[in-house]
Amino acid sequence: PFVTIDRFFSVSVPCVAADNFAGGRMAAHELAARGCRRVAFMRIGSTLTNEPSKRRDGFISGCLEENMSYECCLLEDGASEDDFGVFLKEHMIGGRLEFDGLFCGTDTVAYRVIRMLRDMNLRVPEDVQVIGFDGIRMFGNQNYVCSTIVQPAAAIAETCVNMVLSPDFGALPPLICLPVSYADGGTTKPV
């Protein structure tokens, strides 16, 4: 028996994932609570529909609920991250970015986008607020790399082990989504 993490293959192969949809929705609500009105979603990844794809769908749902204007910049695996810089520069008017909030599909993308913003002489979070997804910390247990939607990594691992060791593997549900949480990493304003 085996299970997958964050990738759903079929109903006969159980998948354990963070609640990606809820995380995207949460990111939109967090940006709105901090005063954002025009936001963008930025992601690099597979064109295949899978669990992480739900981050965008949740974000769009949250933007609609908050009546926020949004755009998406979706790059395929293998694309140059410089394309994020091109997207940002296309949305600069008079030295200001049209967006006041960005949600990045991963903390790694968020970290790189923050560097691009600073190279463009934009301040984070004063000029634009940024939220990532994953919950990556500096040096493992220090501060978060950015404000982020935190995946419950330990709970995901424990759930996977328990499922593989289950005596009734065939009766397991095809998908288990575990709750996510928001953590401030200094790239968003206080509420």
Backbone hydrogen bonds, N-H to C=O, Kabsch-Sander energy under -0.5 kcal/mol:
donor,donor_aa,acceptor,acceptor_aa,energy
4,T,14,P,-2.5
6,D,4,T,-0.5
6,D,16,V,-2.2
9,F,7,R,-0.6
10,S,13,V,-0.5
13,V,10,S,-1.6
15,C,174,P,-1.6
16,V,4,T,-2.7
17,A,176,I,-2.7
19,D,178,L,-2.5
20,N,18,A,-2.0
23,G,19,D,-2.1
24,G,20,N,-2.3
25,R,21,F,-2.4
26,M,22,A,-2.6
27,A,23,G,-2.2
28,A,24,G,-1.8
29,H,25,R,-2.2
30,E,26,M,-2.7
31,L,27,A,-2.3
32,A,28,A,-2.4
33,A,29,H,-2.4
34,R,30,E,-0.9
34,R,31,L,-0.6
35,G,32,A,-1.9
36,C,31,L,-2.4
39,V,69,S,-2.9
40,A,101,G,-1.4
41,F,71,E,-2.4
42,M,103,F,-2.5
43,R,73,C,-2.4
45,G,75,L,-2.4
53,S,50,N,-1.2
54,K,50,N,-0.7
54,K,51,E,-1.7
55,R,52,P,-1.6
56,R,53,S,-0.7
57,D,53,S,-1.2
58,G,54,K,-2.7
59,F,55,R,-2.2
60,I,56,R,-2.8
61,S,57,D,-2.2
62,G,58,G,-2.5
63,C,59,F,-2.6
64,L,60,I,-2.4
65,E,61,S,-2.3
66,E,62,G,-2.0
67,N,63,C,-0.5
67,N,64,L,-0.8
68,M,63,C,-2.8
69,S,37,R,-2.0
71,E,39,V,-1.1
73,C,41,F,-3.1
74,L,72,C,-0.5
75,L,43,R,-3.4
75,L,73,C,-0.6
77,D,45,G,-1.1
79,A,76,E,-2.5
83,D,80,S,-1.9
84,F,81,E,-1.6
85,G,81,E,-0.8
86,V,82,D,-1.9
87,F,83,D,-2.3
88,L,84,F,-2.5
89,K,85,G,-2.7
90,E,86,V,-2.1
91,H,87,F,-0.7
91,H,88,L,-1.2
92,M,89,K,-1.5
93,I,96,R,-3.2
96,R,93,I,-1.4
98,E,91,H,-2.9
100,D,38,R,-2.9
101,G,38,R,-1.1
102,L,129,Q,-2.7
103,F,40,A,-2.8
104,C,102,L,-0.5
104,C,131,I,-2.9
105,G,42,M,-2.9
107,D,133,F,-1.3
110,A,106,T,-2.2
111,Y,107,D,-2.8
112,R,108,T,-1.9
113,V,109,V,-2.8
114,I,110,A,-2.7
115,R,111,Y,-1.7
116,M,112,R,-1.9
117,L,113,V,-2.7
118,R,114,I,-2.3
119,D,115,R,-2.1
120,M,116,M,-1.2
121,N,118,R,-1.7
122,L,117,L,-2.4
127,D,123,R,-2.1
128,V,123,R,-1.7
129,Q,100,D,-2.1
130,V,187,T,-2.7
131,I,102,L,-2.4
132,G,147,S,-2.8
134,D,149,I,-3.2
138,M,143,N,-3.3
140,G,137,R,-1.3
141,N,138,M,-0.5
141,N,139,F,-1.0
142,Q,138,M,-2.0
145,V,136,I,-2.3
147,S,130,V,-0.5
148,T,183,A,-2.6
149,I,132,G,-1.3
150,V,148,T,-0.7
150,V,181,S,-3.6
151,Q,134,D,-2.0
153,A,151,Q,-2.0
156,I,152,P,-2.5
157,A,153,A,-2.5
158,E,154,A,-2.6
159,T,155,A,-2.5
160,C,156,I,-2.3
161,V,157,A,-2.3
162,N,158,E,-2.5
163,M,159,T,-2.2
164,V,160,C,-2.5
165,L,161,V,-2.1
166,S,163,M,-1.1
169,F,166,S,-0.7
171,A,168,D,-1.8
172,L,169,F,-1.6
176,I,15,C,-2.5
178,L,17,A,-2.9
178,L,176,I,-0.5
181,S,150,V,-1.3
183,A,148,T,-2.5
